[in-house]
Amino acid sequence: MLFAFLSISSFSQTASLKGRLVSKKSKEAAAGVLVKLNNEKKDKTLTTISDNDGNFLFRNIPAGEYKLKTKSASYNEYEKNIDLNDNQLLP
C-alpha cells in the first residue's frame, strides 16, 4: 500500500505538482511507480515514474480538477482527487 506526500504550487494558468511515494507498511521510498495525473474534462493525462527516493514531479499543468493514480506490481494502487487552482500554494 502506498502513501503520497503532495505539494502543489500554482502561478498564472499552470501549476506544478510534486510528491513522494512511500510504503505505508515499511515507510520506505516507493521507487519505479507509475504515476498518472488525469483530467477527464480536458481529456488530458500526464504520466511519470517515481525516482529511487519515491519522488515524482509534474510541471506546467493547466489549472483544473485531476485524479492522481499510481500503479505498481509491488504496491496497491493509490488514488486521490486533486483540484489545481490559480495562485495556489500548499506546503
Backbone torsions as a table, in degrees:
resi	resn	phi	psi	omega
1	MET	NA	142.4	-177.4
2	LEU	-109.8	154.9	172.0
3	PHE	-132.5	137.2	-177.4
4	ALA	-115.8	132.3	169.8
5	PHE	-98.8	123.0	-174.0
6	LEU	-118.0	146.3	174.3
7	SER	-136.7	129.3	-178.0
8	ILE	-120.3	132.5	170.2
9	SER	-129.4	138.2	-174.2
10	SER	-137.4	133.0	177.5
11	PHE	-140.5	140.8	-179.0
12	SER	57.0	-124.1	-176.3
13	GLN	-103.0	1.0	-179.1
14	THR	-127.1	163.1	-179.0
15	ALA	-135.6	165.2	170.9
16	SER	-121.8	144.7	178.5
17	LEU	-131.2	121.5	175.6
18	LYS	-126.1	154.1	-178.4
19	GLY	-159.4	173.8	177.8
20	ARG	-135.3	128.7	179.4
21	LEU	-100.7	130.4	177.5
22	VAL	-133.3	153.5	175.1
23	SER	-70.6	128.9	179.8
24	LYS	-65.6	-32.0	-177.2
25	LYS	-78.6	-53.6	-174.0
26	SER	-95.7	-13.4	-177.5
27	LYS	67.2	13.3	178.5
28	GLU	-87.4	154.7	179.0
29	ALA	-60.3	141.6	178.1
30	ALA	-101.4	95.1	-178.1
31	ALA	-87.4	150.5	174.2
32	GLY	71.8	23.5	-179.8
33	VAL	-91.1	133.2	175.2
34	LEU	-73.8	126.4	179.9
35	VAL	-118.6	124.8	179.8
36	LYS	-117.1	140.4	175.5
37	LEU	-123.2	113.9	-171.7
38	ASN	-120.8	131.7	172.6
39	ASN	-117.0	102.7	-176.5
40	GLU	-66.7	-35.7	-178.7
41	LYS	-63.3	-36.4	-178.3
42	LYS	-99.7	3.3	-179.1
43	ASP	50.2	50.4	-176.9
44	LYS	-127.5	127.1	176.0
45	THR	-129.1	128.3	176.2
46	LEU	-111.9	145.1	179.0
47	THR	-134.1	152.0	173.8
48	THR	-156.0	173.5	178.8
49	ILE	-122.1	135.5	177.5
50	SER	-68.0	144.3	-178.7
51	ASP	-81.1	-172.7	-177.1
52	ASN	-61.4	-22.8	178.7
53	ASP	-97.0	5.9	179.7
54	GLY	84.3	4.5	-177.0
55	ASN	-82.2	147.4	172.3
56	PHE	-142.7	160.4	-176.9
57	LEU	-149.9	133.2	170.0
58	PHE	-119.1	134.3	179.6
59	ARG	-121.8	157.4	174.9
60	ASN	54.9	48.1	179.2
61	ILE	-91.0	127.6	175.6
62	PRO	-62.1	143.6	178.6
63	ALA	-58.1	148.0	179.0
64	GLY	154.3	-174.5	179.5
65	GLU	-95.9	131.4	-176.7
66	TYR	-131.1	160.2	170.6
67	LYS	-119.1	122.5	177.1
68	LEU	-94.2	128.1	179.0
69	LYS	-132.6	144.4	173.9
70	THR	-119.1	152.9	178.7
71	LYS	-146.1	132.3	-179.8
72	SER	-159.3	148.4	175.9
73	ALA	-70.1	-24.1	-174.9
74	SER	-91.8	-17.0	-174.3
75	TYR	-132.5	156.1	172.3
76	ASN	-67.6	156.6	178.3
77	GLU	-68.9	147.9	176.3
78	TYR	-121.3	140.3	-179.1
79	GLU	-142.0	137.4	179.9
80	LYS	-151.3	135.2	173.7
81	ASN	-83.0	136.3	-178.1
82	ILE	-133.4	133.6	176.9
83	ASP	-110.2	109.8	-179.3
84	LEU	-95.5	113.4	-179.3
85	ASN	-108.6	160.4	174.3
86	ASP	-62.8	142.8	174.6
87	ASN	57.6	33.9	179.7
88	GLN	-101.5	136.4	177.1
89	LEU	-140.3	120.4	178.5
90	LEU	-113.6	144.6	178.2
91	PRO	-68.5	NA	NA
